[in-house]
Amino acid sequence: MASNSDTINELKNSLSNLTNNPTAQKYMSRLAQDRERITKFVSENKSKVIIGLIVFIILVFYFVAIFRRIPRYISRMRRVLDDISDVQPLQYNRKYMAKDYKLCDFWVASSYKSYLPCTNYYDYAHIDAIKYALKYGARYIDLDVMNKGFASCTEPVVCNGDEVGNWHYTTAINFNEVIEFISKYAFSGKVNNSLDPLFININFKTWYNKKTINKCAEILRAYLSGKFLPQQFSYQGRYSNTNIATTPIKHLLGKVILISTSNVIGTDMDELINLNPNRGGNVRILTYDKVKESYDPKELAEFNKKNLSFVFPNFKDRQKDNFNFFTPYYLGCQFIAMNYSEPNDWMKQYITNFKNCSFILKPYKLRFHPKVIKQPLDQTKKVSFAPRKVSTPFYSMTY
């Protein structure tokens, strides 16, 4: 205790000496004058000070939340997925190519809202998000197409938004720019699996603006016409009764399969669309919750043996999220779409599953196998019901 009191007394003496020091008094006097000047300036220029603080806060917010936002999100995705993905071409797999495995026999690496690198609302849409989804093996690309403006002859753009009122919740990319990029990148040497089938899902939120939809058809023909499926797959196969789900996967190599959940009948897109879940019984669109809470999972597993199912995340919040994809995975759902730009644990596991190939053959019990009934043996004469003639020395009769 004595040592503590001595220390306190020494501190008091030091402060007293510092107060009496002329040099210290000079600096303290200068600090007091500076404080008075600052106080006087603030009181005389309150509005300028408030505006300056607001500008400072805006600048801090810009550099923290907006500046280089897209590169930061892309870099975040690359840091996680670069070390996992090593996708190889489907046609190099001899097992898959040796037999007539059908499209419905495979799980397909699928990207949800592929054009969004950041969050779902009030954010950016950018081609780099599509680029890196393709690089990490996604062969299902999901696009939302809206009207650029309110005029009937407006241009189609890719963005997230609400069809009612044509509200755009993100920035927009010209549809022409997106399809041109996909045609040059997805089938080039910049990705390892350039000959794998590519599925493009186009959700038209255009309020059935035929001119916008027809422009999309014109753009698709301009860049991808050489990769369209044969004529029997046109018009969603409704005129040829063709089920693309049962088409051998090797017949789809190097092809583009176009999908749409929208009403395109009466437009130029109708001929180009190969799959429309709302127009055929061989395709289902499901959310993760619907699969998880399915009252008859066995029925869904049986359906997926000869048909196709697309499973999407529950689209509710601004922030992206991924889900336990194993639930639909083990029910045989082929297209389980994930947010590639949200590299959480589920996304890492998903990429790990597809790290070697964008198409994974489902196990035997999840594939359809026709039951073969053996031809019955020829009937013997002893048990035949054919008329029989019996003759003896005494009589002859047929019965």
Backbone hydrogen bonds in HBPLUS format (Angstrom, degrees):
<---DONOR---> <-ACCEPTOR-->    atom                        ^
c    i                          cat <-CA-CA->   ^        H-A-AA   ^      H-
h    n   atom  resd res      DA  || num        DHA   H-A  angle D-A-AA Bond
n    s   type  num  typ     dist DA aas  dist angle  dist       angle   num
A0005-SER N   A0001-MET O   3.08 MM   4  6.41 160.0  2.12 152.1 156.6     1
A0006-ASP N   A0002-ALA O   2.98 MM   4  6.18 156.3  2.03 148.8 155.6     2
A0007-THR N   A0003-SER O   3.03 MM   4  6.22 150.9  2.12 139.8 147.3     3
A0008-ILE N   A0004-ASN O   2.98 MM   4  6.29 156.0  2.04 149.3 155.6     4
A0009-ASN N   A0005-SER O   2.95 MM   4  6.18 159.5  2.00 148.4 153.8     5
A0010-GLU N   A0006-ASP O   2.97 MM   4  6.19 153.9  2.03 145.2 152.4     6
A0011-LEU N   A0007-THR O   3.02 MM   4  6.30 152.3  2.10 145.9 153.0     7
A0012-LYS N   A0008-ILE O   2.97 MM   4  6.29 156.8  2.02 149.8 156.1     8
A0013-ASN N   A0009-ASN O   2.96 MM   4  6.22 159.3  2.00 150.4 155.6     9
A0014-SER N   A0010-GLU O   2.93 MM   4  6.16 152.2  2.00 143.9 151.9    10
A0015-LEU N   A0011-LEU O   2.94 MM   4  6.20 158.3  1.99 150.8 156.0    11
A0016-SER N   A0012-LYS O   2.91 MM   4  6.12 153.8  1.98 145.5 153.5    12
A0017-ASN N   A0013-ASN O   2.89 MM   4  6.11 159.6  1.93 148.2 153.4    13
A0018-LEU N   A0014-SER O   2.85 MM   4  6.08 148.8  1.95 142.4 151.7    14
A0019-THR N   A0015-LEU O   2.89 MM   4  6.11 150.4  1.98 146.0 153.2    15
A0020-ASN N   A0016-SER O   3.11 MM   4  6.34 149.7  2.20 143.8 151.8    16
A0021-ASN N   A0017-ASN O   3.01 MM   4  6.10 111.2  2.50 133.5 150.0    17
A0021-ASN N   A0018-LEU O   3.24 MM   3  5.03 148.7  2.34  92.3 101.6    18
A0025-GLN N   A0021-ASN O   2.96 MM   4  6.19 160.5  1.99 155.7 161.7    19
A0026-LYS N   A0022-PRO O   2.96 MM   4  6.14 147.1  2.07 142.1 150.8    20
A0027-TYR N   A0023-THR O   3.12 MM   4  6.49 157.0  2.17 148.6 153.1    21
A0028-MET N   A0024-ALA O   2.94 MM   4  6.16 162.7  1.97 155.5 160.5    22
A0029-SER N   A0025-GLN O   2.96 MM   4  6.03 152.3  2.04 141.8 149.2    23
A0030-ARG N   A0026-LYS O   3.05 MM   4  6.31 149.0  2.15 140.5 149.0    24
A0031-LEU N   A0027-TYR O   2.90 MM   4  6.21 152.7  1.98 148.3 155.6    25
A0032-ALA N   A0028-MET O   3.00 MM   4  6.21 155.0  2.07 144.1 150.7    26
A0033-GLN N   A0029-SER O   3.03 MM   4  6.30 153.1  2.10 143.4 150.5    27
A0034-ASP N   A0030-ARG O   2.93 MM   4  6.22 156.8  1.98 147.9 154.2    28
A0035-ARG N   A0031-LEU O   2.91 MM   4  6.14 154.8  1.98 148.0 154.7    29
A0036-GLU N   A0032-ALA O   3.02 MM   4  6.25 154.5  2.09 144.7 151.3    30
A0037-ARG N   A0033-GLN O   2.96 MM   4  6.24 153.1  2.03 146.7 154.2    31
A0038-ILE N   A0034-ASP O   2.95 MM   4  6.19 160.5  1.99 149.8 154.7    32
A0039-THR N   A0035-ARG O   2.91 MM   4  6.08 163.7  1.94 148.9 153.8    33
A0040-LYS N   A0036-GLU O   2.89 MM   4  6.02 156.7  1.95 143.9 150.7    34
A0041-PHE N   A0037-ARG O   2.84 MM   4  6.05 154.3  1.90 146.4 153.7    35
A0042-VAL N   A0038-ILE O   2.90 MM   4  6.14 162.9  1.93 154.0 157.9    36
A0043-SER N   A0039-THR O   3.01 MM   4  6.18 162.6  2.04 147.0 152.0    37
A0044-GLU N   A0040-LYS O   2.99 MM   4  6.12 145.0  2.11 141.6 150.9    38
A0045-ASN N   A0041-PHE O   2.85 MM   4  5.90 132.5  2.08 142.5 155.2    39
A0049-VAL N   A0045-ASN O   3.00 MM   4  6.22 160.4  2.04 155.8 161.5    40
A0050-ILE N   A0046-LYS O   2.94 MM   4  6.17 161.6  1.97 153.8 158.6    41
A0051-ILE N   A0047-SER O   2.96 MM   4  6.14 162.9  1.99 148.6 153.4    42
A0052-GLY N   A0048-LYS O   2.87 MM   4  6.03 155.9  1.93 144.7 151.9    43
A0053-LEU N   A0049-VAL O   2.91 MM   4  6.19 154.0  1.98 148.5 155.0    44
A0054-ILE N   A0050-ILE O   2.94 MM   4  6.22 157.7  1.99 149.4 155.6    45
A0055-VAL N   A0051-ILE O   2.91 MM   4  6.17 162.1  1.94 152.6 157.3    46
A0056-PHE N   A0052-GLY O   2.92 MM   4  6.13 154.5  1.99 144.2 151.6    47
A0057-ILE N   A0053-LEU O   2.88 MM   4  6.17 159.2  1.93 151.0 156.0    48
A0058-ILE N   A0054-ILE O   2.89 MM   4  6.14 157.6  1.94 150.4 156.9    49
A0059-LEU N   A0055-VAL O   2.93 MM   4  6.15 157.1  1.98 148.3 154.4    50
A0060-VAL N   A0056-PHE O   2.94 MM   4  6.22 158.5  1.99 149.2 155.1    51
A0061-PHE N   A0057-ILE O   2.87 MM   4  6.09 162.8  1.90 150.2 155.1    52
A0062-TYR N   A0058-ILE O   2.82 MM   4  6.02 155.0  1.88 148.2 155.5    53
A0063-PHE N   A0059-LEU O   3.01 MM   4  6.24 167.9  2.02 153.8 155.5    54
A0064-VAL N   A0060-VAL O   2.95 MM   4  6.06 144.6  2.08 146.1 156.3    55
A0065-ALA N   A0061-PHE O   2.76 MM   4  5.63 167.3  1.78 151.6 155.9    56
A0066-ILE N   A0062-TYR O   2.88 MM   4  4.82 142.3  2.02 122.4 134.2    57
A0067-PHE N   A0062-TYR O   2.61 MM   5  5.69 168.4  1.63 160.6 160.3    58
A0069-ARG N   A0066-ILE O   2.97 MM   3  5.04 133.0  2.19 145.7 132.9    59
A0072-ARG N   A0068-ARG O   3.04 MM   4  6.12 150.3  2.14 143.1 151.7    60
A0073-TYR N   A0069-ARG O   3.07 MM   4  6.34 158.4  2.11 152.0 156.9    61
A0074-ILE N   A0070-ILE O   2.90 MM   4  6.11 165.4  1.92 161.0 165.7    62
A0075-SER N   A0071-PRO O   2.81 MM   4  5.83 156.9  1.86 142.7 149.6    63
A0076-ARG N   A0072-ARG O   2.96 MM   4  6.14 148.0  2.07 138.5 147.3    64
A0077-MET N   A0073-TYR O   3.03 MM   4  6.34 151.4  2.11 143.9 151.0    65
A0078-ARG N   A0074-ILE O   2.89 MM   4  6.17 159.6  1.93 152.1 158.0    66
A0079-ARG N   A0075-SER O   2.92 MM   4  6.06 157.6  1.97 150.3 155.3    67
A0081-LEU N   A0077-MET O   3.01 MM   4  6.14 170.0  2.02 157.9 161.0    68
A0082-ASP N   A0078-ARG O   2.94 MM   4  5.24 157.3  1.99 140.3 143.6    69
A0084-ILE N   A0081-LEU O   3.07 MM   3  5.26 151.2  2.16 106.7 115.6    70
A0085-SER N   A0081-LEU O   3.16 MM   4  6.18 170.9  2.17 170.2 168.5    71
A0086-ASP N   A0355-LYS O   2.89 MM 269  5.24 148.7  1.99 130.3 139.4    72
A0088-GLN N   A0356-ASN O   2.77 MM 268  5.54 152.1  1.84 124.8 129.1    73
A0092-TYR N   A0089-PRO O   3.28 MM   3  5.59 155.4  2.34 105.2 112.3    74
A0093-ASN N   A0090-LEU O   3.03 MM   3  5.69 165.2  2.06 120.5 125.3    75
A0097-MET N   A0093-ASN O   3.13 MM   4  6.38 156.7  2.18 151.8 158.9    76
A0098-ALA N   A0094-ARG O   2.88 MM   4  5.76 135.5  2.08 144.6 153.8    77
A0249-ILE N   A0101-TYR O   2.82 MM 148  6.12 161.7  1.85 155.7 158.4    78
A0105-ASP N   A0102-LYS O   2.96 MM   3  5.30 156.8  2.01 110.4 117.9    79
A0103-LEU N   A0247-THR O   2.97 MM 144  5.92 141.7  2.12 148.7 154.8    80
A0106-PHE N   A0103-LEU O   3.15 MM   3  5.82 162.5  2.18 126.0 126.5    81
A0104-CYS N   A0245-ALA O   2.91 MM 141  4.99 153.1  1.98 156.4 147.6    82
A0362-LYS N   A0105-ASP O   2.81 MM 257  5.66 176.8  1.81 164.1 163.2    83
A0107-TRP N   A0360-ILE O   2.79 MM 253  5.09 158.7  1.83 147.9 154.0    84
A0360-ILE N   A0107-TRP O   2.97 MM 253  5.09 159.4  2.02 141.9 148.6    85
A0108-VAL N   A0334-GLN O   2.90 MM 226  5.79 169.7  1.91 151.4 148.7    86
A0109-ALA N   A0358-SER O   2.95 MM 249  5.12 158.9  1.99 149.9 154.2    87
A0139-ARG N   A0109-ALA O   2.94 MM  30  5.88 161.4  1.97 148.1 148.3    88
A0338-MET N   A0110-SER O   3.12 MM 228  6.39 161.7  2.16 134.9 134.5    89
A0111-SER N   A0140-TYR O   2.96 MM  29  5.84 168.2  1.98 149.8 153.7    90
A0112-TYR N   A0338-MET O   2.86 MM 226  5.20 162.7  1.89 135.4 134.7    91
A0116-LEU N   A0113-LYS O   3.17 MM   3  6.06 171.2  2.18 132.6 132.7    92
A0114-SER N   A0142-ASP O   3.12 MM  28  5.38 132.7  2.36 130.6 143.9    93
A0126-HIS N   A0115-TYR O   2.93 MM  11  5.66 161.0  1.97 163.4 165.8    94
A0120-ASN N   A0318-ARG O   2.78 MM 198  4.89 170.9  1.79 159.5 156.2    95
A0122-TYR N   A0169-TYR O   2.49 MM  47  5.11 124.1  1.79 142.6 160.9    96
A0171-THR N   A0123-ASP O   3.04 MM  48  6.63 142.3  2.18 147.8 159.2    97
A0129-ALA N   A0126-HIS O   3.26 MM   3  5.90 148.4  2.36 112.0 118.9    98
A0130-ILE N   A0127-ILE O   2.98 MM   3  5.26 120.4  2.35 104.8 118.9    99
A0131-LYS N   A0127-ILE O   2.93 MM   4  6.25 159.4  1.98 153.5 160.3   100
A0132-TYR N   A0128-ASP O   3.02 MM   4  6.21 164.9  2.04 151.2 152.2   101
A0133-ALA N   A0129-ALA O   3.11 MM   4  6.21 144.6  2.25 137.8 147.6   102
A0134-LEU N   A0130-ILE O   3.01 MM   4  6.22 161.5  2.04 153.3 157.2   103
A0135-LYS N   A0131-LYS O   2.95 MM   4  6.20 151.7  2.03 141.1 150.1   104
A0136-TYR N   A0132-TYR O   3.02 MM   4  6.06 150.5  2.11 138.4 144.3   105
A0138-ALA N   A0133-ALA O   2.94 MM   5  5.46 150.9  2.03 159.5 149.9   106
A0137-GLY N   A0134-LEU O   3.05 MM   3  5.19 157.3  2.10 110.7 111.8   107
A0199-PHE N   A0139-ARG O   2.81 MM  60  5.99 174.0  1.81 151.9 154.0   108
A0141-ILE N   A0199-PHE O   2.81 MM  58  6.25 160.5  1.85 163.2 166.1   109
A0201-ASN N   A0141-ILE O   2.82 MM  60  6.12 167.1  1.83 166.6 171.0   110
A0143-LEU N   A0201-ASN O   2.86 MM  58  6.03 163.8  1.89 167.2 172.3   111
A0203-ASN N   A0143-LEU O   2.86 MM  60  6.17 173.8  1.86 162.9 164.7   112
A0159-CYS N   A0144-ASP O   3.16 MM  15  5.87 143.8  2.30 145.3 155.2   113
A0145-VAL N   A0203-ASN O   2.89 MM  58  5.99 168.2  1.90 148.6 152.2   114
A0205-LYS N   A0145-VAL O   2.73 MM  60  5.80 172.3  1.73 170.2 172.5   115
A0146-MET N   A0157-VAL O   2.83 MM  11  5.46 161.9  1.86 157.9 164.1   116
A0157-VAL N   A0146-MET O   2.97 MM  11  5.46 162.7  2.00 156.2 160.7   117
A0148-LYS N   A0155-GLU O   2.87 MM   7  5.39 142.6  2.02 160.3 172.1   118
A0154-THR N   A0151-ALA O   3.34 MM   3  5.35 143.6  2.48 116.0 112.0   119
A0175-PHE N   A0156-PRO O   3.12 MM  19  5.62 172.7  2.12 134.7 132.8   120
A0158-VAL N   A0173-ILE O   2.65 MM  15  5.11 165.0  1.67 155.5 160.1   121
A0173-ILE N   A0158-VAL O   3.05 MM  15  5.11 153.8  2.12 133.4 141.6   122
A0169-TYR N   A0160-ASN O   2.73 MM   9  5.52 154.3  1.80 142.0 149.6   123
A0162-ASP N   A0167-TRP O   2.84 MM   5  5.04 142.7  1.98 135.5 147.8   124
A0167-TRP N   A0162-ASP O   3.03 MM   5  5.04 132.1  2.27 148.4 152.2   125
A0166-ASN N   A0163-GLU O   3.12 MM   3  4.91 161.6  2.16 107.8 112.4   126
A0177-GLU N   A0174-ASN O   3.01 MM   3  5.24 118.6  2.40 101.2 115.7   127
A0178-VAL N   A0174-ASN O   3.13 MM   4  6.53 153.7  2.20 151.5 158.9   128
A0179-ILE N   A0175-PHE O   3.02 MM   4  6.25 171.6  2.02 160.4 160.8   129
A0180-GLU N   A0176-ASN O   2.98 MM   4  6.03 158.0  2.03 146.6 153.5   130
A0181-PHE N   A0177-GLU O   3.06 MM   4  6.16 157.8  2.11 140.6 146.6   131
A0182-ILE N   A0178-VAL O   2.96 MM   4  6.26 165.1  1.98 152.7 156.7   132
A0183-SER N   A0179-ILE O   2.92 MM   4  6.06 162.6  1.95 149.8 154.4   133
A0184-LYS N   A0180-GLU O   3.14 MM   4  6.33 145.4  2.27 143.1 151.7   134
A0184-LYS N   A0181-PHE O   3.12 MM   3  5.23 124.1  2.45  97.5 111.6   135
A0185-TYR N   A0181-PHE O   2.82 MM   4  5.90 144.5  1.95 154.4 165.0   136
A0186-ALA N   A0182-ILE O   2.91 MM   4  5.30 148.1  2.02 133.6 143.7   137
A0188-SER N   A0185-TYR O   3.24 MM   3  5.17 159.6  2.28 114.2 111.5   138
A0191-VAL N   A0188-SER O   3.42 MM   3  6.30 176.0  2.43 120.0 121.1   139
A0196-ASP N   A0193-ASN O   3.13 MM   3  5.55 162.3  2.17 114.0 119.6   140
A0254-GLY N   A0195-LEU O   2.59 MM  59  4.38 142.4  1.73 139.7 141.2   141
A0198-LEU N   A0255-LYS O   2.98 MM  57  6.38 165.1  2.01 161.4 166.3   142
A0257-ILE N   A0198-LEU O   2.81 MM  59  6.15 163.0  1.84 154.9 159.8   143
A0200-ILE N   A0257-ILE O   2.98 MM  57  6.34 159.7  2.02 157.2 162.8   144
A0259-ILE N   A0200-ILE O   2.90 MM  59  5.99 163.1  1.93 154.9 151.6   145
A0202-ILE N   A0259-ILE O   2.85 MM  57  6.18 166.7  1.87 153.3 152.8   146
A0209-ASN N   A0206-THR O   3.09 MM   3  5.45 127.9  2.37 104.9 116.6   147
A0213-ILE N   A0209-ASN O   3.11 MM   4  6.42 165.6  2.13 156.8 161.0   148
A0214-ASN N   A0210-LYS O   2.76 MM   4  5.89 158.8  1.80 151.6 157.8   149
A0215-LYS N   A0211-LYS O   2.99 MM   4  6.15 147.8  2.09 140.3 148.6   150
A0216-CYS N   A0212-THR O   3.12 MM   4  6.47 147.2  2.24 143.5 152.0   151
A0217-ALA N   A0213-ILE O   3.10 MM   4  6.50 152.0  2.18 145.4 152.7   152
A0218-GLU N   A0214-ASN O   2.98 MM   4  6.27 153.4  2.05 146.1 153.4   153
A0219-ILE N   A0215-LYS O   2.96 MM   4  6.22 154.2  2.03 147.5 153.9   154
A0220-LEU N   A0216-CYS O   2.93 MM   4  6.17 161.8  1.96 152.2 157.0   155
A0221-ARG N   A0217-ALA O   3.00 MM   4  6.19 158.3  2.05 147.4 153.0   156
A0222-ALA N   A0218-GLU O   3.05 MM   4  6.21 148.4  2.15 139.7 148.5   157
A0223-TYR N   A0219-ILE O   3.20 MM   4  6.47 147.7  2.31 149.8 156.2   158
A0224-LEU N   A0220-LEU O   2.79 MM   4  5.51 156.5  1.85 151.8 158.5   159
A0227-LYS N   A0224-LEU O   2.86 MM   3  5.45 163.3  1.89 123.6 129.2   160
A0228-PHE N   A0225-SER O   3.44 MM   3  5.49 174.8  2.44 107.6 108.6   161
A0256-VAL N   A0227-LYS O   2.83 MM  29  5.55 160.1  1.87 147.7 146.6   162
A0233-PHE N   A0230-PRO O   3.06 MM   3  5.94 163.9  2.08 126.2 131.0   163
A0234-SER N   A0231-GLN O   2.96 MM   3  5.28 163.6  1.99 114.4 119.8   164
A0237-GLY N   A0234-SER O   2.81 MM   3  5.45 158.2  1.86 118.9 126.3   165
A0235-TYR N   A0271-GLU O   3.32 MM  36  4.54 153.2  2.39 103.3 110.5   166
A0238-ARG N   A0235-TYR O   3.08 MM   3  6.03 174.9  2.08 127.7 129.0   167
A0236-GLN N   A0273-ILE O   2.85 MM  37  5.68 146.3  1.97 161.2 156.6   168
A0241-ASN N   A0237-GLY O   2.87 MM   4  5.53 117.9  2.27 144.3 155.6   169
A0242-THR N   A0237-GLY O   3.30 MM   5  4.97 145.0  2.43 129.2 136.2   170
A0246-THR N   A0243-ASN O   3.13 MM   3  5.86 149.4  2.23 118.3 124.5   171
A0247-THR N   A0244-ILE O   3.08 MM   3  5.12 164.5  2.10 110.4 112.3   172
A0251-HIS N   A0248-PRO O   2.99 MM   3  5.59 153.0  2.06 115.9 123.9   173
A0252-LEU N   A0249-ILE O   3.03 MM   3  5.37 160.8  2.07 110.8 116.9   174
A0255-LYS N   A0252-LEU O   3.09 MM   3  5.40 148.6  2.19 140.7 136.3   175
A0274-ASN N   A0258-LEU O   2.84 MM  16  5.38 150.8  1.93 136.5 145.5   176
A0275-LEU N   A0258-LEU O   3.19 MM  17  6.58 144.3  2.32 151.3 157.3   177
A0260-SER N   A0275-LEU O   3.07 MM  15  6.55 152.0  2.15 159.3 167.8   178
A0267-THR N   A0264-VAL O   3.08 MM   3  5.60 145.2  2.21 141.6 139.2   179
A0270-ASP N   A0267-THR O   3.27 MM   3  5.70 152.9  2.35 107.8 114.6   180
A0272-LEU N   A0269-MET O   2.93 MM   3  5.16 124.0  2.25 102.6 117.8   181
A0273-ILE N   A0269-MET O   3.05 MM   4  6.20 149.0  2.15 164.6 172.2   182
A0279-ARG N   A0276-ASN O   2.85 MM   3  5.34 165.5  1.87 122.1 126.9   183
A0308-LEU N   A0282-ASN O   3.07 MM  26  6.33 168.3  2.09 149.1 152.3   184
A0284-ARG N   A0308-LEU O   3.01 MM  24  6.46 141.1  2.16 141.2 153.3   185
A0310-PHE N   A0284-ARG O   2.84 MM  26  6.17 159.6  1.88 159.5 166.2   186
A0286-LEU N   A0310-PHE O   2.77 MM  24  6.01 163.0  1.80 171.8 176.1   187
A0312-PHE N   A0286-LEU O   2.90 MM  26  6.38 152.5  1.97 149.6 157.2   188
A0291-VAL N   A0287-THR O   3.15 MM   4  6.52 154.0  2.22 151.9 158.8   189
A0288-TYR N   A0312-PHE O   3.00 MM  24  6.07 131.3  2.25 169.8 169.0   190
A0292-LYS N   A0288-TYR O   2.86 MM   4  6.09 168.6  1.88 157.1 160.6   191
A0293-GLU N   A0289-ASP O   2.86 MM   4  5.93 153.4  1.93 148.6 155.1   192
A0294-SER N   A0291-VAL O   3.21 MM   3  5.06 165.2  2.23 106.7 107.8   193
A0299-GLU N   A0296-ASP O   3.12 MM   3  5.48 125.8  2.42 105.6 118.2   194
A0300-LEU N   A0296-ASP O   3.34 MM   4  6.78 154.3  2.42 148.1 154.9   195
A0301-ALA N   A0297-PRO O   2.97 MM   4  6.24 158.0  2.01 149.6 155.4   196
A0302-GLU N   A0298-LYS O   2.95 MM   4  6.20 153.3  2.02 146.3 153.4   197
A0303-PHE N   A0299-GLU O   2.86 MM   4  6.08 155.2  1.92 147.1 154.5   198
A0304-ASN N   A0300-LEU O   3.00 MM   4  6.22 154.7  2.07 149.3 155.0   199
A0305-LYS N   A0302-GLU O   3.15 MM   3  5.38 157.7  2.20 106.1 113.0   200
A0306-LYS N   A0303-PHE O   3.32 MM   3  6.14 158.5  2.37 119.9 123.7   201
A0307-ASN N   A0303-PHE O   3.04 MM   4  5.87 122.9  2.38 142.8 158.2   202
A0335-PHE N   A0309-SER O   3.15 MM  26  6.28 169.0  2.16 171.9 168.8   203
A0311-VAL N   A0335-PHE O   2.76 MM  24  6.16 165.4  1.78 165.6 168.9   204
A0337-ALA N   A0311-VAL O   2.85 MM  26  6.05 151.3  1.93 167.8 172.9   205
A0325-PHE N   A0323-PHE O   2.88 MM   2  5.63 111.7  2.36 115.5  98.6   206
A0327-THR N   A0324-ASN O   3.39 MM   3  6.37 164.5  2.42 124.2 125.7   207
A0329-TYR N   A0325-PHE O   2.99 MM   4  5.97 148.2  2.10 146.7 156.3   208
A0330-TYR N   A0326-PHE O   3.02 MM   4  5.95 164.7  2.05 147.0 146.3   209
A0331-LEU N   A0328-PRO O   3.12 MM   3  5.02 152.6  2.20  98.3 106.4   210
A0333-CYS N   A0328-PRO O   3.12 MM   5  5.47 157.4  2.17 160.5 154.8   211
A0332-GLY N   A0329-TYR O   3.12 MM   3  5.43 158.1  2.17 109.2 112.9   212
A0342-GLU N   A0339-ASN O   3.11 MM   3  5.52 162.4  2.15 115.3 118.3   213
A0344-ASN N   A0342-GLU O   2.79 MM   2  5.79 140.0  1.95 108.1  96.1   214
A0348-LYS N   A0344-ASN O   2.97 MM   4  6.26 157.2  2.02 155.7 162.5   215
A0349-GLN N   A0345-ASP O   3.00 MM   4  6.24 154.6  2.06 145.5 152.1   216
A0350-TYR N   A0346-TRP O   2.91 MM   4  6.09 150.4  2.00 142.8 151.4   217
A0351-ILE N   A0347-MET O   2.92 MM   4  6.18 164.8  1.95 154.3 156.8   218
A0352-THR N   A0348-LYS O   2.95 MM   4  6.09 148.9  2.05 139.9 149.2   219
A0353-ASN N   A0349-GLN O   3.00 MM   4  6.29 147.9  2.10 142.6 150.3   220
A0354-PHE N   A0350-TYR O   3.17 MM   4  6.53 150.1  2.26 144.6 152.5   221
A0355-LYS N   A0352-THR O   3.38 MM   3  4.92 166.4  2.40 100.2 100.9   222
A0366-LEU N   A0363-PRO O   3.00 MM   3  5.59 151.6  2.08 118.1 126.6   223
A0367-ARG N   A0364-TYR O   3.16 MM   3  5.42 167.0  2.18 112.7 115.8   224
A0383-VAL N   A0380-THR O   3.25 MM   3  5.82 143.8  2.39 110.2 118.1   225
A0384-SER N   A0381-LYS O   3.31 MM   3  4.89 166.9  2.32  97.9 101.3   226
A0399-TYR N   A0388-ARG O   2.81 MM  11  5.45 159.6  1.86 157.7 160.1   227
A0390-VAL N   A0397-MET O   2.67 MM   7  5.38 169.8  1.68 170.6 171.4   228
A0397-MET N   A0390-VAL O   2.80 MM   7  5.38 162.8  1.82 156.9 162.2   229
A0392-THR N   A0395-TYR O   2.64 MM   3  5.22 160.1  1.68 173.4 177.1   230
